[in-house]
Amino acid sequence: MSKITYGLLSLLFLAACAKTNLSKHSVETISTTTSAMVKPVGYTYPTDSTFKVLSWNVEHFVDGFDDPYINNERENNPPQNMALRTSLLVRALRQANADVVVLQEFESAKFLNQLAQDSLASMGYLYFADVTSHSWYMNVVVMSRFPMGVIEGYGAVTTALPGYFNEQGVKETQNQLNSRMWTIKVLPSENYSFLLTGVHLKAGRSARDIAMRKGQLALLTERFNEKLQQNPKANMVLAGDMNATPESEEIRLMTAGDGLVNRFVDTIDPSVLSHPADRPSRRLDYILMNQNMLSESLDGGAQVANFFSADTMRIVSDHLPVVARFVKTDR
């Protein structure tokens, strides 16, 4: 190879390296200085200074279609009163006028999206999300007037049953119910956001049920602490049917335990009940807020709501809804 040819090849190689390094530098600059999550084109934030969150377990709320992958009679053949229940739910949601709605035991965000298009079109619900089970129809879904960010689902995670041994003296784990928990970022304004965690924890009062809930909450505690490590000022809301009463060990893990870096607060008086809807005898339903977000809470905190008579509320669901209002400014 001649010296001239060798020299030209060397120059080309150096130029290519410089171009590669420049491109790499440019990509790194873009990725570290500009967020990939942006406001939707054409979207305008509401001008209100406050926003409302509603959480409601709406009890086996299924659509009219058979999912071939879900083998359950209720899902395959919905009860005849679903039309009435749907009409009442729509009326309740209109009356509540919440900006962010978290529903438990609801079949899918697809169903909620269609329901909003058909019956709530004037209310401005634009964003929907869920993390559905592969084998069951009772999911936790969210719809929002505000843009939302990344949703983190826990359905693939296996959790322990702390302190529990079965009749054979063997520990157990589970990953059948964790799809009923997720965390998503909600952006009520240009300058305010919070992390919303929707849950429907394991039902039941046995030692095994309690241990299962404790395992689910241990996972959430771990995830919350990691997020607070990234942002110590993160606002957080934990909303849903926790299947545990205010004085229970499970709730106290979130409100009084040492595991959380930033504990949650139950602002509802323990004497206020939510289940069953027509004759409440206990409270299983919550909108908890962490201490970072407590100062943004209005109206003395979350409240159990009634939109109709007790008998009519019971037609919609066996649970009563919970609502909470907040200002859109960090205090």
C-alpha positions as CSV (number, residue, x, y, z in Angstrom):
1,M,0.0,0.0,0.0
2,S,1.4,3.4,-0.9
3,K,2.1,6.0,1.7
4,I,-0.4,8.3,0.0
5,T,-3.2,5.7,0.2
6,Y,-2.3,4.8,3.7
7,G,-2.4,8.5,4.7
8,L,-5.9,9.0,3.1
9,L,-7.3,5.9,4.9
10,S,-5.9,7.2,8.2
11,L,-7.6,10.6,7.7
12,L,-10.9,8.9,6.8
13,F,-10.7,6.7,10.0
14,L,-10.0,9.7,12.2
15,A,-12.9,11.7,10.6
16,A,-15.2,8.8,11.2
17,C,-14.1,8.5,14.9
18,A,-14.6,12.2,15.4
19,K,-18.1,12.0,13.8
20,T,-19.0,9.0,16.0
21,N,-17.8,10.8,19.1
22,L,-19.7,14.0,18.2
23,S,-22.9,12.0,17.5
24,K,-22.6,10.2,20.8
25,H,-21.9,13.5,22.6
26,S,-25.0,15.0,21.0
27,V,-27.3,12.1,22.0
28,E,-26.0,12.2,25.6
29,T,-26.7,16.0,25.7
30,I,-30.2,15.6,24.5
31,S,-31.0,12.7,26.8
32,T,-29.7,14.5,29.9
33,T,-31.0,18.0,29.4
34,T,-34.5,17.4,27.8
35,S,-37.3,15.3,29.3
36,A,-38.8,12.8,26.8
37,M,-42.1,13.1,28.6
38,V,-43.9,16.2,27.3
39,K,-47.3,17.9,27.4
40,P,-49.5,16.6,24.7
41,V,-49.8,18.9,21.7
42,G,-52.9,21.1,21.9
43,Y,-53.5,20.2,25.6
44,T,-54.3,23.1,28.0
45,Y,-54.2,22.6,31.7
46,P,-57.4,23.5,33.6
47,T,-57.1,26.9,35.3
48,D,-58.5,25.7,38.6
49,S,-56.1,26.0,41.5
50,T,-57.4,22.7,43.0
51,F,-58.1,19.2,41.9
52,K,-60.1,16.2,43.2
53,V,-59.3,12.5,43.4
54,L,-62.0,9.9,43.7
55,S,-61.4,6.2,44.6
56,W,-64.1,3.6,44.5
57,N,-64.4,-0.2,44.6
58,V,-67.3,-0.6,42.2
59,E,-67.8,-4.4,42.8
60,H,-67.5,-6.8,39.8
61,F,-68.0,-4.0,37.2
62,V,-67.8,-5.9,33.9
63,D,-68.4,-4.9,30.3
64,G,-70.9,-6.7,28.0
65,F,-68.3,-8.7,26.2
66,D,-66.8,-12.1,26.9
67,D,-63.0,-12.1,27.2
68,P,-62.1,-15.6,25.9
69,Y,-59.0,-15.6,28.2
70,I,-61.0,-15.1,31.4
71,N,-62.9,-18.2,32.5
72,N,-65.5,-16.8,34.9
73,E,-69.3,-17.0,34.7
74,R,-69.8,-13.4,35.8
75,E,-67.4,-12.1,33.2
76,N,-68.8,-14.5,30.6
77,N,-72.4,-13.6,31.2
78,P,-72.7,-10.2,33.0
79,P,-75.7,-9.8,35.5
80,Q,-78.8,-8.3,34.1
81,N,-78.6,-5.3,36.4
82,M,-75.3,-4.0,34.8
83,A,-77.2,-1.5,32.7
84,L,-78.8,0.0,35.8
85,R,-75.5,0.0,37.7
86,T,-73.7,1.6,34.7
87,S,-76.3,4.4,34.6
88,L,-76.0,5.0,38.3
89,L,-72.2,5.0,38.1
90,V,-72.3,7.6,35.3
91,R,-74.6,9.8,37.4
92,A,-72.3,9.5,40.4
93,L,-69.2,10.3,38.4
94,R,-70.9,13.4,37.0
95,Q,-71.9,14.5,40.5
96,A,-68.4,13.8,41.9
97,N,-66.8,15.8,39.1
98,A,-63.4,14.4,40.1
99,D,-60.3,15.2,38.0
100,V,-58.7,11.8,38.7
101,V,-60.8,8.6,39.1
102,V,-59.4,5.3,40.5
103,L,-61.8,2.4,40.2
104,Q,-61.3,-1.1,41.7
105,E,-62.9,-4.3,40.5
106,F,-63.4,-2.6,37.1
107,E,-62.7,-4.8,34.1
108,S,-60.4,-2.6,32.0
109,A,-59.3,0.9,31.1
110,K,-60.7,0.1,27.6
111,F,-64.2,-0.3,29.1
112,L,-63.8,2.9,31.1
113,N,-62.5,4.8,28.1
114,Q,-65.5,3.8,26.1
115,L,-67.9,4.6,29.0
116,A,-66.3,8.1,29.2
117,Q,-66.7,8.6,25.5
118,D,-70.3,7.5,25.5
119,S,-71.6,9.1,28.7
120,L,-69.0,11.5,30.1
121,A,-67.8,13.2,26.9
122,S,-68.3,16.7,28.3
123,M,-66.2,16.1,31.4
124,G,-62.8,16.2,29.9
125,Y,-61.5,12.7,30.7
126,L,-58.7,12.2,28.2
127,Y,-56.2,9.8,29.8
128,F,-56.7,6.2,30.9
129,A,-54.4,3.5,32.2
130,D,-54.4,0.1,33.9
131,V,-52.3,-3.0,34.4
132,T,-54.6,-5.9,33.9
133,S,-54.5,-9.5,35.2
134,H,-54.0,-12.2,32.6
135,S,-56.5,-14.5,34.2
136,W,-59.0,-12.4,36.2
137,Y,-61.5,-9.6,35.5
138,M,-61.2,-7.4,38.6
139,N,-58.6,-4.8,37.9
140,V,-57.7,-1.3,39.1
141,V,-58.1,1.4,36.5
142,V,-57.6,5.2,36.3
143,M,-58.9,8.0,34.2
144,S,-57.8,11.5,34.4
145,R,-58.3,15.0,33.0
146,F,-54.6,15.5,33.4
147,P,-51.7,14.0,31.5
148,M,-50.1,11.0,33.1
149,G,-46.6,9.6,33.0
150,V,-45.1,6.2,33.3
151,I,-47.2,3.5,34.9
152,E,-45.3,1.0,37.0
153,G,-47.2,-2.3,37.4
154,Y,-46.4,-5.0,39.9
155,G,-48.2,-8.0,38.4
156,A,-45.0,-9.9,37.6
157,V,-43.6,-9.5,41.1
158,T,-43.7,-12.4,43.6
159,T,-44.2,-11.2,47.2
160,A,-43.8,-13.0,50.5
161,L,-46.3,-13.8,53.2
162,P,-44.3,-12.4,56.1
163,G,-44.4,-14.6,59.2
164,Y,-46.9,-17.1,57.8
165,F,-46.4,-20.8,57.5
166,N,-49.0,-23.1,56.1
167,E,-50.3,-26.3,57.8
168,Q,-47.2,-28.2,56.5
169,G,-45.0,-25.6,58.2
170,V,-43.9,-24.2,54.8
171,K,-43.6,-20.5,53.8
172,E,-45.7,-19.3,50.9
173,T,-45.3,-16.6,48.2
174,Q,-47.8,-15.2,45.7
175,N,-47.9,-13.3,42.4
176,Q,-51.6,-13.7,41.5
177,L,-52.9,-10.5,43.0
178,N,-50.1,-8.0,42.5
179,S,-51.5,-6.8,39.2
180,R,-54.1,-5.0,41.4
181,M,-51.4,-2.5,42.4
182,W,-49.7,0.1,40.2
183,T,-48.1,3.5,40.5
184,I,-48.4,6.3,37.9
185,K,-47.3,9.9,37.7
186,V,-50.1,12.5,37.4
187,L,-49.5,16.0,36.3
188,P,-52.3,18.4,37.3
189,S,-50.3,21.5,36.2
190,E,-47.1,22.6,34.6
191,N,-45.4,22.9,38.0
192,Y,-47.1,20.2,40.1
193,S,-47.2,16.4,40.0
194,F,-47.8,13.5,42.3
195,L,-47.3,9.8,42.3
196,L,-50.7,7.9,42.4
197,T,-50.7,4.3,43.6
198,G,-54.0,2.5,43.0
199,V,-54.6,-0.7,45.0
200,H,-57.0,-3.5,45.7
201,L,-55.3,-5.6,48.3
202,K,-56.1,-9.2,49.2
203,A,-59.5,-9.7,50.8
204,G,-60.1,-11.8,53.9
205,R,-59.4,-11.9,57.6
206,S,-57.4,-15.1,58.1
207,A,-53.7,-15.0,59.1
208,R,-52.8,-15.9,55.6
209,D,-54.8,-13.1,54.1
210,I,-53.2,-10.6,56.5
211,A,-49.8,-11.9,55.7
212,M,-50.5,-11.6,52.0
213,R,-51.5,-7.9,52.4
214,K,-48.4,-7.3,54.5
215,G,-46.3,-8.7,51.7
216,Q,-48.0,-6.5,49.1
217,L,-47.4,-3.4,51.3
218,A,-43.8,-4.4,51.8
219,L,-43.3,-4.3,48.1
220,L,-45.0,-0.8,47.9
221,T,-42.9,0.4,50.8
222,E,-39.7,-0.6,49.0
223,R,-40.8,1.1,45.8
224,F,-41.9,4.2,47.6
225,N,-38.6,4.5,49.4
226,E,-36.7,4.1,46.1
227,K,-38.7,6.9,44.6
228,L,-38.2,9.1,47.6
229,Q,-34.5,8.5,47.3
230,Q,-34.6,9.9,43.8
231,N,-36.9,12.8,44.9
232,P,-37.2,13.3,48.6
233,K,-40.0,15.9,48.0
234,A,-42.2,13.5,45.9
235,N,-45.9,13.9,46.5
236,M,-47.7,10.5,46.9
237,V,-51.3,9.3,47.1
238,L,-52.2,5.7,48.0
239,A,-55.8,5.1,47.0
240,G,-58.1,2.1,46.9
241,D,-59.7,-0.8,48.7
242,M,-57.0,-2.0,51.2
243,N,-59.3,-4.6,52.8
244,A,-58.0,-3.6,56.2
245,T,-59.5,-1.4,58.9
246,P,-57.8,1.8,60.2
247,E,-56.5,0.2,63.4
248,S,-55.1,-2.9,61.6
249,E,-51.5,-3.8,61.4
250,E,-51.5,-3.4,57.6
251,I,-52.7,0.2,57.7
252,R,-50.3,1.0,60.5
253,L,-47.4,-0.2,58.4
254,M,-48.1,2.7,56.1
255,T,-49.1,5.3,58.7
256,A,-47.0,4.5,61.7
257,G,-44.4,1.9,60.7
258,D,-40.6,2.5,60.6
259,G,-40.2,1.1,57.1
260,L,-41.3,4.2,55.1
261,V,-39.0,7.1,54.6
262,N,-42.1,9.4,54.4
263,R,-45.2,8.0,56.1
264,F,-48.7,8.2,54.8
265,V,-51.5,9.9,56.7
266,D,-55.1,8.6,57.0
267,T,-57.0,11.9,57.3
268,I,-60.4,10.2,57.7
269,D,-61.7,9.8,61.3
270,P,-61.6,6.1,62.3
271,S,-65.3,6.2,63.2
272,V,-66.2,6.9,59.5
273,L,-67.1,3.7,57.7
274,S,-67.3,2.6,54.1
275,H,-68.5,-1.0,53.8
276,P,-71.1,-2.3,53.2
277,A,-72.5,0.7,51.3
278,D,-76.1,0.5,52.7
279,R,-75.2,-0.3,56.3
280,P,-71.5,0.5,56.8
281,S,-69.9,-1.4,59.7
282,R,-66.2,-1.0,58.9
283,R,-63.8,1.0,56.7
284,L,-61.8,-0.7,54.0
285,D,-61.4,2.2,51.6
286,Y,-58.7,4.9,51.7
287,I,-57.1,7.9,50.1
288,L,-53.8,8.1,52.0
289,M,-51.4,10.9,51.3
290,N,-47.8,11.1,52.3
291,Q,-46.5,13.8,54.6
292,N,-45.0,15.7,51.6
293,M,-48.5,16.0,50.1
294,L,-50.5,16.5,53.4
295,S,-50.1,20.2,53.4
296,E,-51.7,20.4,49.9
297,S,-54.8,18.6,51.2
298,L,-58.1,20.6,51.5
299,D,-61.4,20.2,53.4
300,G,-59.8,18.6,56.4
301,G,-58.6,15.6,54.3
302,A,-60.2,12.7,52.5
303,Q,-63.9,12.0,52.9
304,V,-66.2,9.0,52.4
305,A,-68.9,10.1,50.0
306,N,-72.6,9.3,49.3
307,F,-74.2,10.3,46.0
308,F,-77.6,8.7,46.5
309,S,-79.7,7.0,49.1
310,A,-78.2,4.0,50.9
311,D,-80.2,1.5,49.0
312,T,-79.2,3.1,45.7
313,M,-75.6,3.3,46.6
314,R,-75.7,-0.4,47.3
315,I,-77.0,-1.1,43.8
316,V,-73.8,0.5,42.4
317,S,-71.4,-1.3,44.8
318,D,-70.9,-2.8,48.2
319,H,-68.3,-0.1,48.9
320,L,-68.7,3.7,49.4
321,P,-66.3,6.0,47.4
322,V,-63.7,8.2,48.9
323,V,-62.8,11.7,47.6
324,A,-60.0,14.1,48.4
325,R,-59.1,17.6,47.2
326,F,-55.7,19.2,46.9
327,V,-54.2,22.5,45.8
328,K,-51.9,22.3,42.7
329,T,-49.0,24.0,44.5
330,D,-46.3,22.5,46.7
331,R,-46.6,24.0,50.2
